Amino acid sequence: MSDRPSILVPVRVLEGESIPEGVPELLTNAHVVLLGYHVVPDQTATDQARDQFEDQATRRLEDFTAILEHAGASVESQLVFTHDGQTTIDRMTEEHDCLAVLIPNATRPLENVLVAIRGIVGIDRFVRLVSGLFATVDVDVTLYHVAGADEIDADVETLLEGVATRLSEEGVPPDTIDMQVSRDGSPQESIVDASDNYDTIVMGESDPSVSTFLFGMTADQVANEFLGPVLVIQHGDPDDTEETDSE
């Protein structure tokens, strides 16, 4: 089995957010970087907010850590009071070298995972994440690609078969891997349309900043319409192209 993939799980710890149902089981084989954060108004010093709310936030973070560890995940947690939640998420993702950020919506018992493959860039990170999380779990993995007008069927087949081969080499049973191709609509619309029969989506970020995905239009389009958890794989090193605390 592959090493545990590091996944950032951001939770607005003082605003009623928690670890949704099904998420601990999804992260059984992960190393979770649990970010409890609270966005402080610009006119309030972050140290002042920490002095006032740290004990309450720490207790909630400890409860969430226990839930994830009970499910099997390894967890390191950090509490941050910040003026900018988006910047904090980006910084923590980079500092902890996280493969992905989780949009932690609730999910039913995990049976089917939709893995949206865009192209050859970053395939190594997809393989590491999917094999690390699901190689020893009884789930079906569908490799899904939205083909562009200039992509021929043979090239798409080569792309997806290459990913499937690498996943099987990393321990994902070949008979649990399926492949689907769409040529209709935008990638985001196609992913949402295809997601009805799936419990989790794995996809790459569509912008160099993960915060754009988490707080922008793409999140509304995918995570809100899908309503389940979305694992957003980070770009990583821009040269990596694979071939088949208070603030």
C-alpha positions as CSV (number, residue, x, y, z in Angstrom):
1,M,0.0,0.0,0.0
2,S,1.2,3.5,-0.7
3,D,2.2,5.9,2.0
4,R,-0.6,7.9,3.6
5,P,-1.4,10.9,1.4
6,S,-1.5,14.2,3.3
7,I,-4.9,15.9,3.0
8,L,-5.7,19.4,4.4
9,V,-9.2,19.5,6.0
10,P,-10.1,23.1,6.8
11,V,-12.8,23.7,9.4
12,R,-14.2,27.0,10.6
13,V,-14.0,25.8,14.1
14,L,-16.0,28.6,15.8
15,E,-18.8,28.9,13.1
16,G,-20.6,25.6,13.6
17,E,-18.7,23.6,11.1
18,S,-17.7,20.1,12.0
19,I,-16.6,16.8,10.5
20,P,-19.5,15.7,8.4
21,E,-20.9,12.1,8.4
22,G,-18.9,9.7,6.2
23,V,-15.8,11.9,6.1
24,P,-13.8,10.0,8.8
25,E,-14.3,6.8,6.9
26,L,-13.2,8.5,3.6
27,L,-10.0,9.6,5.3
28,T,-9.2,6.2,7.1
29,N,-5.9,5.8,5.1
30,A,-5.0,9.5,5.1
31,H,-2.6,11.7,7.0
32,V,-5.0,14.6,7.9
33,V,-3.7,18.1,8.4
34,L,-6.7,19.4,10.4
35,L,-6.9,23.2,10.1
36,G,-9.2,24.8,12.6
37,Y,-9.4,28.4,11.7
38,H,-11.4,31.5,12.7
39,V,-11.6,34.6,10.5
40,V,-11.2,37.7,12.6
41,P,-12.6,41.1,11.5
42,D,-9.9,43.4,10.2
43,Q,-10.4,45.8,13.1
44,T,-9.7,43.1,15.7
45,A,-6.2,41.8,16.5
46,T,-5.8,38.1,15.9
47,D,-4.0,37.8,19.3
48,Q,-7.0,39.4,21.0
49,A,-9.3,36.8,19.4
50,R,-7.0,34.0,20.4
51,D,-7.0,35.1,24.0
52,Q,-10.8,35.2,24.0
53,F,-11.7,32.0,22.0
54,E,-8.6,29.7,22.1
55,D,-9.9,27.3,24.8
56,Q,-13.2,26.8,23.1
57,A,-11.7,26.3,19.7
58,T,-9.0,24.0,21.0
59,R,-11.7,21.7,22.6
60,R,-13.6,21.5,19.4
61,L,-10.4,20.7,17.4
62,E,-9.5,18.0,19.9
63,D,-13.0,16.4,19.4
64,F,-12.6,16.5,15.7
65,T,-9.1,15.0,15.9
66,A,-10.4,12.1,18.1
67,I,-13.2,11.3,15.5
68,L,-10.7,11.1,12.7
69,E,-8.1,9.1,14.6
70,H,-10.9,6.7,15.7
71,A,-11.6,6.0,12.0
72,G,-7.9,5.2,11.4
73,A,-6.4,8.4,10.1
74,S,-3.2,10.0,11.4
75,V,-3.9,13.6,12.4
76,E,-1.9,16.7,13.1
77,S,-4.0,19.7,14.0
78,Q,-3.4,23.4,14.0
79,L,-5.5,26.3,15.2
80,V,-5.2,29.6,13.4
81,F,-6.8,33.0,14.0
82,T,-6.5,35.0,10.8
83,H,-7.8,38.0,8.9
84,D,-7.8,36.0,5.6
85,G,-9.1,32.4,5.6
86,Q,-8.2,31.9,1.9
87,T,-4.6,32.8,2.4
88,T,-4.4,30.6,5.5
89,I,-5.6,27.6,3.6
90,D,-3.2,28.2,0.8
91,R,-0.3,28.7,3.2
92,M,-1.1,25.6,5.2
93,T,-1.4,23.4,2.1
94,E,2.0,24.5,0.9
95,E,3.7,24.3,4.3
96,H,2.5,20.7,4.9
97,D,3.0,19.6,1.3
98,C,-0.6,18.4,1.1
99,L,-1.6,16.4,-2.0
100,A,-5.1,17.6,-1.7
101,V,-7.6,19.8,0.1
102,L,-10.9,18.3,1.1
103,I,-14.2,20.2,0.8
104,P,-15.8,18.2,3.6
105,N,-19.4,17.7,2.7
106,A,-21.2,14.7,4.1
107,T,-21.3,11.4,2.3
108,R,-23.1,8.1,2.4
109,P,-21.1,4.9,3.0
110,L,-18.2,4.9,0.5
111,E,-18.8,2.7,-2.6
112,N,-18.0,4.7,-5.7
113,V,-15.4,7.3,-6.4
114,L,-15.3,9.6,-9.5
115,V,-11.8,10.6,-10.4
116,A,-11.8,13.5,-13.0
117,I,-8.7,13.3,-15.0
118,R,-7.9,16.4,-17.1
119,G,-4.5,15.5,-18.7
120,I,-1.0,14.3,-18.1
121,V,0.1,17.1,-15.9
122,G,0.0,16.0,-12.2
123,I,-0.9,12.4,-12.9
124,D,1.6,11.2,-10.3
125,R,-0.3,13.2,-7.6
126,F,-3.6,11.6,-8.7
127,V,-2.1,8.1,-8.5
128,R,-0.6,8.8,-5.1
129,L,-3.8,10.1,-3.7
130,V,-6.2,7.5,-5.1
131,S,-4.0,4.5,-4.4
132,G,-3.1,5.8,-0.9
133,L,-6.8,6.3,0.0
134,F,-8.5,3.5,-1.8
135,A,-6.1,0.6,-2.6
136,T,-7.2,-1.4,0.5
137,V,-10.8,-0.2,0.6
138,D,-13.7,-2.0,-1.1
139,V,-14.7,0.8,-3.5
140,D,-15.1,1.2,-7.3
141,V,-13.0,3.9,-9.0
142,T,-14.1,5.5,-12.2
143,L,-11.6,7.5,-14.2
144,Y,-13.5,10.2,-15.9
145,H,-12.3,12.5,-18.7
146,V,-14.0,15.3,-20.5
147,A,-12.5,15.3,-23.9
148,G,-11.8,18.4,-25.9
149,A,-12.8,18.9,-29.5
150,D,-9.2,18.3,-30.6
151,E,-8.7,15.1,-28.6
152,I,-9.0,11.9,-30.6
153,D,-10.4,8.7,-29.0
154,A,-7.0,6.9,-29.2
155,D,-5.3,9.6,-27.2
156,V,-8.0,9.6,-24.5
157,E,-7.9,5.8,-24.2
158,T,-4.1,5.9,-23.9
159,L,-4.4,8.5,-21.1
160,L,-6.9,6.7,-19.0
161,E,-5.4,3.2,-19.6
162,G,-2.1,4.6,-18.4
163,V,-3.6,5.9,-15.2
164,A,-5.4,2.7,-14.6
165,T,-2.2,0.7,-15.1
166,R,-0.3,2.9,-12.6
167,L,-3.1,2.6,-10.1
168,S,-3.1,-1.2,-10.4
169,E,0.7,-1.2,-9.9
170,E,0.1,0.7,-6.7
171,G,-2.3,-1.9,-5.3
172,V,-5.8,-0.8,-6.6
173,P,-7.5,-4.0,-7.9
174,P,-7.9,-3.7,-11.7
175,D,-11.4,-5.1,-11.5
176,T,-12.5,-2.1,-9.4
177,I,-11.3,0.5,-12.0
178,D,-13.6,1.7,-14.7
179,M,-13.1,4.4,-17.4
180,Q,-15.6,6.9,-18.8
181,V,-15.3,9.7,-21.4
182,S,-17.6,12.6,-22.0
183,R,-17.6,15.0,-24.9
184,D,-20.6,17.2,-23.8
185,G,-20.5,20.5,-22.0
186,S,-17.9,22.2,-19.9
187,P,-15.7,20.0,-17.6
188,Q,-17.4,21.4,-14.4
189,E,-20.9,20.8,-15.8
190,S,-20.0,17.3,-17.0
191,I,-18.5,16.3,-13.7
192,V,-21.6,17.5,-11.8
193,D,-23.9,15.7,-14.3
194,A,-21.8,12.5,-13.9
195,S,-21.7,12.6,-10.1
196,D,-25.2,11.4,-9.2
197,N,-24.0,7.8,-8.7
198,Y,-20.9,8.6,-6.8
199,D,-20.0,9.2,-3.2
200,T,-16.9,11.2,-3.6
201,I,-15.2,13.3,-6.3
202,V,-11.5,13.6,-6.9
203,M,-10.4,16.4,-9.2
204,G,-7.6,18.7,-9.9
205,E,-7.7,22.4,-8.9
206,S,-8.6,24.6,-11.9
207,D,-6.6,27.6,-10.7
208,P,-3.1,28.0,-9.2
209,S,-4.8,29.1,-5.9
210,V,-6.8,26.5,-4.1
211,S,-8.8,29.3,-2.4
212,T,-10.4,30.1,-5.7
213,F,-11.7,26.6,-5.9
214,L,-12.9,26.6,-2.3
215,F,-14.6,29.9,-2.2
216,G,-15.2,30.7,-5.9
217,M,-17.6,29.7,-8.7
218,T,-16.1,26.2,-9.2
219,A,-16.9,25.3,-5.6
220,D,-20.5,26.4,-6.0
221,Q,-20.7,24.5,-9.3
222,V,-19.2,21.2,-8.1
223,A,-19.2,20.9,-4.3
224,N,-22.6,22.6,-3.8
225,E,-24.4,20.8,-6.6
226,F,-22.8,17.4,-5.9
227,L,-23.3,17.9,-2.1
228,G,-20.7,15.2,-1.3
229,P,-17.0,15.6,-0.4
230,V,-14.6,16.8,-3.0
231,L,-10.9,16.1,-2.9
232,V,-9.1,18.8,-4.8
233,I,-5.6,17.7,-5.8
234,Q,-3.0,20.5,-5.8
235,H,-0.8,21.5,-8.7
236,G,2.4,20.8,-6.8
237,D,5.7,21.6,-8.6
238,P,4.8,23.3,-11.9
239,D,7.7,21.4,-13.5
240,D,6.2,18.1,-12.4
241,T,4.7,16.7,-15.6
242,E,4.0,13.0,-15.6
243,E,3.8,10.9,-18.6
244,T,1.4,7.9,-18.6
245,D,-0.8,30.0,14.4
246,S,-1.9,33.6,14.4
247,E,-1.4,35.7,11.3
